[in-house]
């Protein structure tokens, strides 16, 4: 069992390691150190899982399953093998679905009409961008359609929660939503419109957005768990 002081030190050390690794990876991207770049996403995911294990009292299994599929994605999606890419895409689809379900579960959402309203502007923008691109292959088109829909659902949840459910843990969810949409937008622009440019134009930004978005998600989960625990303790006392 860790003491409170040791736990705080371990948490701070893991956060410092996480963001130090991002700096190393951005430098590696700028100088094309591919061996280091391969470890980027798996290490980030493992560090976030470890950080959640250290700080969470609940240690929700759903968090680890969600991040596990993200870990699987990071191992397969960058491969040159068609089979590995398909596995990576399926794992990423599972990750997105679990992520959306987890957020809905944590927020205890019951009214889905505001989510549908918030979904519309996102799906309209991404669908319009999809129709404008001439660089999308037939094989990747349907994958992008599905990803557009999932990102739009995530954006709809965050947007509806911001306006309809002003509570203590909204800021971290809002930050996560903004960074996630920005990350997808950056990758979408790179792959579909500016693929002829060197990856160093976009990937350092994508790396930073990737880490900060999932760190925000982790903070949202932790803060939400703490608030739920406080509410339950108040009910028990009453």
C-alpha positions in Angstrom: 0.0 0.0 0.0 1.3 3.4 -1.0 1.3 6.3 1.5 -0.4 9.5 0.4 2.9 11.2 0.0 4.4 8.4 -2.0 1.3 8.1 -4.1 1.5 11.9 -4.9 5.2 11.6 -5.9 4.5 8.5 -8.1 1.6 10.4 -9.8 3.7 13.5 -10.4 6.6 11.4 -11.7 4.3 9.5 -14.1 2.8 12.8 -15.4 6.3 14.3 -15.8 7.4 11.1 -17.7 4.4 11.2 -19.9 4.9 14.8 -21.1 8.7 14.4 -21.2 8.2 11.5 -23.6 6.0 13.7 -25.8 8.9 16.2 -26.1 11.3 13.4 -27.0 8.8 12.1 -29.6 8.3 15.5 -31.2 12.1 15.9 -31.6 12.2 12.3 -33.0 9.6 13.2 -35.5 11.4 16.3 -36.6 14.6 14.3 -37.1 12.9 11.1 -38.4 14.1 8.8 -35.7 11.7 6.0 -36.7 12.8 3.5 -34.0 11.7 5.9 -31.3 8.5 7.0 -33.1 7.2 3.4 -33.1 7.1 3.4 -29.3 5.1 6.7 -29.1 1.5 5.6 -28.9 2.0 2.3 -26.9 4.1 4.0 -24.3 1.6 6.9 -23.9 -1.3 4.5 -23.5 0.6 2.3 -20.9 1.6 5.4 -18.9 -2.0 6.6 -18.8 -3.2 3.2 -17.7 -0.6 3.2 -15.0 -1.5 6.7 -13.9 -5.1 5.8 -13.6 -4.2 2.7 -11.6 -2.2 4.9 -9.2 -4.7 7.7 -8.7 -8.1 6.0 -9.0 -9.9 4.4 -6.0 -12.5 2.7 -8.2 -10.1 1.4 -10.9 -13.0 0.9 -13.3 -12.4 -2.1 -15.6 -14.1 -0.2 -18.4 -11.3 2.4 -18.4 -8.7 -0.3 -18.8 -10.6 -2.2 -21.6 -11.1 1.1 -23.5 -7.4 1.9 -23.3 -6.5 -1.7 -24.1 -8.1 -1.4 -27.5 -6.3 1.9 -28.0 -3.1 0.0 -27.2 -3.9 -2.7 -29.7 -4.6 0.0 -32.3 -1.2 1.6 -31.7 0.6 -1.7 -32.4 -1.2 -2.6 -35.7 -2.4 0.6 -37.3 1.1 1.8 -38.4 2.0 -1.6 -40.0 2.5 -2.1 -43.7 0.5 -5.3 -43.6 -3.1 -5.1 -44.8 -4.3 -7.6 -42.2 -2.6 -5.7 -39.4 -4.2 -2.4 -40.6 -7.6 -4.1 -40.6 -7.1 -5.4 -37.0 -6.0 -1.9 -36.0 -9.1 -0.3 -37.5 -11.4 -2.8 -35.8 -9.6 -2.2 -32.5 -9.9 1.5 -33.0 -13.6 1.2 -33.7 -14.1 -0.8 -30.5 -12.1 1.8 -28.6 -14.3 4.7 -29.9 -17.5 2.8 -29.1 -16.3 2.0 -25.6 -15.1 5.5 -25.1 -18.5 6.9 -26.0 -20.3 4.4 -23.8 -18.0 5.1 -20.9 -18.6 8.8 -21.1 -22.3 8.3 -21.3 -22.2 5.9 -18.3 -20.1 8.3 -16.2 -22.3 11.3 -17.0 -25.4 9.1 -16.4 -27.0 10.5 -19.6 -30.6 9.6 -20.2 -31.8 12.3 -22.7 -30.2 11.7 -26.1 -32.0 14.4 -28.0 -29.4 17.1 -27.1 -26.7 14.7 -28.2 -28.4 14.2 -31.6 -28.7 18.0 -32.0 -25.0 18.4 -31.1 -24.1 15.6 -33.5 -25.6 17.4 -36.6 -23.1 20.2 -37.1 -20.1 17.9 -36.7 -21.3 15.3 -39.1 -22.2 18.0 -41.6 -18.7 19.5 -41.5 -16.8 16.3 -41.7 -19.1 14.9 -44.4 -18.7 18.0 -46.5 -14.9 17.8 -46.2 -15.1 14.2 -47.2 -16.9 15.1 -50.4 -14.3 17.8 -51.2 -11.3 15.5 -51.1 -9.9 13.9 -54.2 -7.2 11.9 -52.5 -9.3 9.4 -50.6 -9.1 5.8 -52.0 -12.1 3.5 -52.2 -10.7 1.3 -49.5 -10.4 4.1 -46.9 -13.6 5.9 -47.8 -16.0 3.7 -45.7 -13.5 3.7 -42.8 -13.5 7.5 -42.8 -17.4 7.6 -42.9 -17.5 5.5 -39.8 -14.8 7.6 -38.1 -16.6 10.8 -39.0 -19.8 9.4 -37.4 -18.1 8.4 -34.2 -16.2 11.6 -33.8 -19.4 13.5 -34.5 -21.2 11.5 -31.8 -18.4 12.3 -29.3 -18.6 16.0 -30.3 -22.3 15.9 -29.8 -22.0 14.4 -26.3 -19.4 17.0 -25.3 -21.4 19.9 -26.8 -24.7 18.8 -25.3 -23.1 18.2 -21.9 -21.5 21.7 -21.9 -24.8 23.4 -22.5 -27.2 21.1 -20.7 -25.3 19.8 -17.8 -23.1 22.5 -16.2 -21.5 20.6 -13.4 -18.1 20.4 -11.7 -16.5 17.9 -14.1 -17.6 19.5 -17.4 -14.4 21.4 -18.0 -12.2 18.3 -18.5 -14.8 16.7 -20.7 -15.0 19.9 -22.7 -11.2 20.1 -23.0 -11.1 16.4 -24.1 -13.8 16.9 -26.7 -12.2 20.0 -28.2 -8.7 18.4 -28.3 -10.1 15.1 -29.8 -12.0 16.9 -32.6 -8.9 19.1 -33.2 -6.8 15.9 -33.4 -9.1 14.2 -35.9 -9.4 17.4 -37.9 -5.6 17.7 -38.1 -5.2 14.0 -39.2 -8.1 14.3 -41.7 -6.6 17.4 -43.3 -3.2 15.7 -43.6 -4.5 12.5 -45.0 -7.2 13.8 -47.3 -6.0 17.2 -48.6 -2.3 17.7 -47.9 -0.8 14.2 -48.2 1.9 15.4 -50.6 3.5 17.5 -47.8 6.1 16.0 -45.5 4.6 14.5 -42.3 6.8 16.8 -40.1 4.3 19.6 -40.9 1.5 17.9 -39.0 2.6 15.0 -36.8 4.3 17.0 -34.1 1.0 18.8 -33.6 -0.9 15.6 -33.8 1.3 14.0 -31.1 0.7 16.9 -28.7 -3.0 16.8 -29.3 -3.1 13.0 -28.9 -1.4 13.1 -25.5 -3.2 16.2 -24.1 -6.6 14.9 -25.3 -6.2 11.5 -23.6 -4.7 13.1 -20.5 -7.8 15.3 -20.3 -10.0 12.1 -20.6 -8.1 10.6 -17.7 -8.6 13.7 -15.6 -12.3 13.7 -16.5 -12.7 10.1 -15.4 -10.8 10.7 -12.1 -12.7 13.9 -11.3 -16.0 12.3 -12.1 -15.3 9.3 -9.8 -14.4 11.7 -7.0 -17.6 13.7 -7.4 -19.7 10.5 -7.5 -17.9 9.2 -4.3 -18.6 12.5 -2.5 -22.3 12.4 -3.5 -22.6 8.8 -2.3 -21.0 9.7 1.0 -23.3 12.6 1.6 -26.3 10.3 0.9 -25.0 7.7 3.4 -24.5 10.4 6.1 -28.0 11.8 5.5 
